[in-house]
């Protein structure tokens, strides 16, 4: 295994574990390497000061694959406790799916009681919400993917 220091187009830094340099290049070209914070696919390698010699590289444990105990290093240095709390908040928000823009407007214009919601919006829908002064934030995939 080779551990690369990576960064996305938004500046989030994280590690990636690959079988070889060729494996990293193949996965990058297939848009399989994505930022764990913002899901950006424009990921590049950073120069690394880490040097793995001999068996240390072979015996290194594989990174966690999306479990509840996902290590902070795979989440760009975000402490595990904070990740757990954020996931709880997201899990407890009502998932309104594609109705997100409509429901966000109803809440903003006080047509319905305020509540925590989550869902999907296209780029055009998100831009329209921002133009109306409706505050929201995109959720990074590590908060929304199923933890079970």
N, C-alpha and C positions, 0 to 999 in steps of 0.2 A: 504494500500500500504506500502511496505517496500522498502526503498532506500538503495542499496548496493554500496559501493565503489568497483570498479572493475579495473582490469588491464589485458592487453593482454600480449602475449609472447614477444612483442617488447617494453614493458614498457609504453605504452600509458595508462593513467589513465582516467576513466570516471565513471559516475553514471549509475546505472540501476534500474528501478522501477519494482517491482514484487508484485504479490498478496500475496505471502508467500515464505518461504524458500523452500518449496516443489516445488513451481512454478519455482523458479530459477533453482533448481536441474533438474527438468523435461526439461526445455528449454535448459539447458546446455548439457544434455545428447543427446538431439535431434539436437544439433549443431545449435540452433536458437539464441544463444547469441554470438554476434560478435562485434569486436572493430569498432567503428564508424569512426576511422581514417584510419586503414589499412585493415580492414575486417578480421583480424585474429580470428579464432574460439577458440584458446587456452586461454580462459578468466577465471580468478579466482577472488574470492572475496578477498578484502583487509580488514584488521582490521579497524574498523571505530570508531571514537570518537563521532559521531553523535548519539544522543539519542532522539527518538521521543516518546512523552508521550501523552496518551489520544487522544483527538480529533484532535490534530495537524497532526497526521499521516492520519487520515480518510479524513480530509479536504484539504490535500495537492493536488495541481493541477497535473493532469497527464502530463508527458513530451510531448513535441511537437512531432508529427509523420512525420518528413521529409518535413516540409513546409519551405518556404523561410525565415521565422522568427525563424528557429530552434535555440534554445538557445545555448549559448557558452558552458554551462556545459555538454550538450550532445555531444559536439564536443571537448572534452578533453581540455577545456579552450581556444580554439582558438577564438579570438574576432569575433563577427558577421560580422563586416565590412570587415575584411580580408577574411572570408569565402565567402561573396558576390562577392568580387573582383576576388577571385580564380575561383569561379563558372562562372563568366563572361569570364574569360580567356579560361576556358575549353569549354564553350558553343561556343566561337568564333573560336576555333581550328577546322580544317577540320577533320571530322570523316572518316577515311579511312578503318575502320573495320579490317577484317582479312588481308588486304594488308599492315598493319602497318610495318612489317619487311622490305618488298620490298620498300615501300615509304621512310622509314627512311634511308635505304642504298642509294637510289637515291639522297636524300638531302645531306647526308654525303659526297658522292663522287661527289657532284656538277653536277649531271646529269640533275637535275631540279632545278628551283629557290627555295631558302629556304622559308619555310612557317611553321606555327604552325599546327601540325597534332596530332591526337589521334586515338587509335584503340586497337586491341587485338593482343597479341603474346603469344604463348605457352612458358613454362619455357625454353625449348630447344632453341626456337627462340630468347628469351630474352638473354640467355647465349651467343649465337652466336653473337648477336649484341654487347654485352659488350666486347667480345673477340676481335671484330673488332675496338673497341674504339669509338663506336657510343653511345653518351650519351642520356639517356632518363630516365624517372622516372615513376614508376607505380602510377596511380591516385587512391587515396582512394575513396571508394564508396560514401562518403558524397559529393564529388565534381561531381560525374558523374550521380547520380540518377536523374531522371526527377523531376523537381521542379514545374511542373504544375499539 
